[in-house]
Amino acid sequence: MRSRQPAGDVVTETETNWSAYYRHTAGREPRPLFQRGIAALDAAGATPGDAIEIGFGDGTETLELLARGWHVTAIDPTPEAAAGLREKASGNLSEGLSIVTAAAQGADLSPFDLLYAGYALSFIPPEVFAAFWERVRAALGPGGWLVFNVFGVKDTWASDPLMTFLDRAQAEALVAGLEVVVFDEQDEDGNSFVGPKHWHLFDVVARAPR
Ligand SMILES: C[S@@+](CC[C@H](N)C(=O)[O-])C[C@H]1O[C@@H](n2cnc3c(N)ncnc32)[C@H](O)[C@@H]1O
């Protein structure tokens, strides 16, 4: 299990695992990037369809999509994430939910209308990232949406050989041929779950042609 997780306040070093991270993030609001993505979809008059969330963690965004009427395939390799989401998605919400406990690079990707991935894509190793993204682009339906962030090469964690870090041109290439609605670069010192770090991150919202 990885020992470094982003986005949040500092907790003790001994608590650095995904379960501790989920406890730490439980009850949070949907991420600002997710909210921007939903606002873009709403502005475009998008109706609920099939969504995929990669690395759903505590499940906040998947639950929000389910509440909005989307069918969601929620993919995360950590069993504790699945258990937590199953518990939270009770009653009607569970009807549209399919949970896949697997690394995204090994999971089937059915055709989708929306893919959301917050603070998760960079945990896909660099040697399989390009092939994974090819499958994402192949499964993206006409008029479908990509809402994701990915770490940049100036990030504090960029020396981790198991993670993927992109420069701006590489991040832009992920959405080549799409209508890019948001492309923001964060490049600043800040805090993380495990302490201060430099954040280099690309926030992206993009839409496929119809
Ligand atoms: C930093 S957490 C982000 C969780 C949530 N999206 C959020 O914003 O709080 C990263 C998540 O990615 C998952 N993850 C790690 N490697 C992954 C992979 N190869 N494919 C998909 N998810 C992965 C972890 O289990 C974890 O739940």
The ligand as an ORCA input file, in Angstrom:
! r2SCAN-3c Opt
* xyz 0 1
  C      -5.298     10.111     -3.155
  S      -6.574      8.932     -3.243
  C      -7.866      9.892     -4.002
  C      -9.193      9.391     -3.608
  C     -10.360     10.302     -4.039
  N     -10.474     10.369     -5.470
  C     -10.214     11.674     -3.429
  O     -10.210     12.664     -4.159
  O     -10.099     11.737     -2.191
  C      -6.025      7.885     -4.564
  C      -6.909      6.670     -4.774
  O      -6.423      6.023     -5.947
  C      -6.447      4.637     -5.719
  N      -5.462      4.030     -6.622
  C      -4.155      3.770     -6.392
  N      -3.612      3.156     -7.450
  C      -4.596      3.061     -8.386
  C      -4.669      2.508     -9.690
  N      -3.592      1.947    -10.274
  N      -5.840      2.546    -10.351
  C      -6.933      3.114     -9.780
  N      -6.926      3.658     -8.536
  C      -5.778      3.626     -7.858
  C      -6.141      4.459     -4.235
  O      -6.596      3.222     -3.749
  C      -6.871      5.655     -3.646
  O      -8.178      5.327     -3.254
*
